[in-house]
């Protein structure tokens, strides 16, 4: 929700958070993101990563305030390429199912 309401960086248009993994001590949050479109464009991916890095301070401030935390985790951003692979496998399986019906 912060991406759509608080962040005004145009590089983050179409960025979706796909999952978040927290370290055992809750000090580091690995945020995996995807792009609605342009995921195969290296400059678009890099722009999104830079934009997320610049917004990390805002995220920490907003999340620590909303959750009443003394300290918020450090955010580390990674592109979630695994989701694209899962989508590709799903489409291939659907294609096999259609062929079997015919």
DRENDO-1510 file (C-alpha; in Angstrom, 1 decimal, always signed):
<recs>
REC; n; res; u; v; w
REC; 1; UNK; +0.0; +0.0; +0.0 .
REC; 2; UNK; +2.9; +2.3; +0.7 .
REC; 3; UNK; +4.1; +2.0; -2.9 .
REC; 4; UNK; +0.8; +3.3; -4.3 .
REC; 5; UNK; +0.0; +5.9; -1.7 .
REC; 6; UNK; +3.2; +7.4; -0.3 .
REC; 7; UNK; +5.9; +6.9; -2.9 .
REC; 8; UNK; +5.9; +9.3; -5.8 .
REC; 9; UNK; +8.9; +7.8; -7.7 .
REC; 10; UNK; +7.9; +7.1; -11.4 .
REC; 11; UNK; +10.5; +4.2; -11.5 .
REC; 12; UNK; +8.2; +2.3; -9.1 .
REC; 13; UNK; +5.1; +2.4; -11.3 .
REC; 14; UNK; +4.0; -1.1; -11.8 .
REC; 15; UNK; +6.1; -2.6; -9.0 .
REC; 16; UNK; +4.5; -5.4; -7.0 .
REC; 17; UNK; +5.8; -6.9; -3.8 .
REC; 18; UNK; +5.5; -10.7; -4.3 .
REC; 19; UNK; +6.9; -11.8; -0.9 .
REC; 20; UNK; +8.9; -10.8; +2.1 .
REC; 21; UNK; +11.3; -13.0; +4.1 .
REC; 22; UNK; +12.4; -11.9; +7.6 .
REC; 23; UNK; +15.7; -13.0; +9.2 .
REC; 24; UNK; +15.4; -15.0; +12.4 .
REC; 25; UNK; +16.3; -11.9; +14.5 .
REC; 26; UNK; +13.8; -9.7; +12.5 .
REC; 27; UNK; +16.6; -7.2; +11.6 .
REC; 28; UNK; +16.6; -7.9; +7.9 .
REC; 29; UNK; +13.7; -8.1; +5.5 .
REC; 30; UNK; +14.3; -9.5; +2.0 .
REC; 31; UNK; +11.6; -8.0; -0.2 .
REC; 32; UNK; +11.0; -9.7; -3.5 .
REC; 33; UNK; +9.4; -7.6; -6.2 .
REC; 34; UNK; +8.0; -8.1; -9.7 .
REC; 35; UNK; +7.1; -5.7; -12.5 .
REC; 36; UNK; +3.7; -5.7; -14.1 .
REC; 37; UNK; +5.4; -5.1; -17.4 .
REC; 38; UNK; +8.9; -4.6; -18.6 .
REC; 39; UNK; +10.4; -7.4; -16.5 .
REC; 40; UNK; +12.7; -8.4; -19.3 .
REC; 41; UNK; +14.1; -4.9; -19.7 .
REC; 42; UNK; +17.4; -4.6; -17.7 .
REC; 43; UNK; +17.2; -0.8; -17.4 .
REC; 44; UNK; +13.6; -1.0; -16.0 .
REC; 45; UNK; +14.7; -3.6; -13.5 .
REC; 46; UNK; +17.6; -1.5; -12.4 .
REC; 47; UNK; +15.5; +1.6; -12.1 .
REC; 48; UNK; +13.0; -0.2; -9.9 .
REC; 49; UNK; +15.7; -1.5; -7.7 .
REC; 50; UNK; +17.2; +2.0; -7.3 .
REC; 51; UNK; +13.8; +3.5; -6.6 .
REC; 52; UNK; +13.0; +0.9; -4.0 .
REC; 53; UNK; +16.4; +1.5; -2.3 .
REC; 54; UNK; +15.7; +5.2; -2.2 .
REC; 55; UNK; +12.3; +4.6; -0.7 .
REC; 56; UNK; +13.6; +2.2; +2.0 .
REC; 57; UNK; +13.9; +4.9; +4.6 .
REC; 58; UNK; +10.3; +5.9; +4.1 .
REC; 59; UNK; +9.2; +2.2; +4.3 .
REC; 60; UNK; +11.1; +1.8; +7.6 .
REC; 61; UNK; +9.6; +4.9; +9.1 .
REC; 62; UNK; +6.1; +4.1; +8.1 .
REC; 63; UNK; +6.2; +0.4; +9.1 .
REC; 64; UNK; +7.9; +1.1; +12.5 .
REC; 65; UNK; +5.2; +3.7; +13.2 .
REC; 66; UNK; +2.3; +1.6; +12.1 .
REC; 67; UNK; +3.5; -1.5; +14.0 .
REC; 68; UNK; +4.8; +0.4; +17.0 .
REC; 69; UNK; +8.3; -1.1; +16.7 .
REC; 70; UNK; +11.4; +0.4; +18.3 .
REC; 71; UNK; +13.4; -0.5; +15.3 .
REC; 72; UNK; +12.2; -1.5; +11.8 .
REC; 73; UNK; +14.1; -4.1; +9.8 .
REC; 74; UNK; +16.6; -3.2; +7.1 .
REC; 75; UNK; +15.2; -3.8; +3.7 .
REC; 76; UNK; +17.0; -5.6; +0.9 .
REC; 77; UNK; +15.3; -5.8; -2.4 .
REC; 78; UNK; +15.6; -8.6; -5.0 .
REC; 79; UNK; +13.8; -9.1; -8.2 .
REC; 80; UNK; +11.6; -12.3; -8.0 .
REC; 81; UNK; +12.5; -14.1; -11.2 .
REC; 82; UNK; +11.1; -17.3; -9.8 .
REC; 83; UNK; +7.6; -16.2; -10.2 .
REC; 84; UNK; +8.1; -15.8; -14.0 .
REC; 85; UNK; +9.4; -19.4; -14.1 .
REC; 86; UNK; +6.4; -20.7; -12.2 .
REC; 87; UNK; +4.1; -18.8; -14.6 .
REC; 88; UNK; +5.9; -20.3; -17.6 .
REC; 89; UNK; +5.5; -23.8; -16.1 .
REC; 90; UNK; +1.8; -23.3; -15.5 .
REC; 91; UNK; +1.3; -22.1; -19.1 .
REC; 92; UNK; +3.2; -25.2; -20.4 .
REC; 93; UNK; +1.1; -27.5; -18.2 .
REC; 94; UNK; -2.1; -25.9; -19.4 .
REC; 95; UNK; -0.9; -26.4; -23.0 .
REC; 96; UNK; -0.3; -30.1; -22.4 .
REC; 97; UNK; -3.8; -30.4; -20.9 .
REC; 98; UNK; -5.4; -28.8; -23.9 .
REC; 99; UNK; -3.5; -31.1; -26.3 .
REC; 100; UNK; -4.6; -34.2; -24.3 .
REC; 101; UNK; -8.2; -33.1; -24.5 .
REC; 102; UNK; -7.9; -32.9; -28.3 .
</recs>
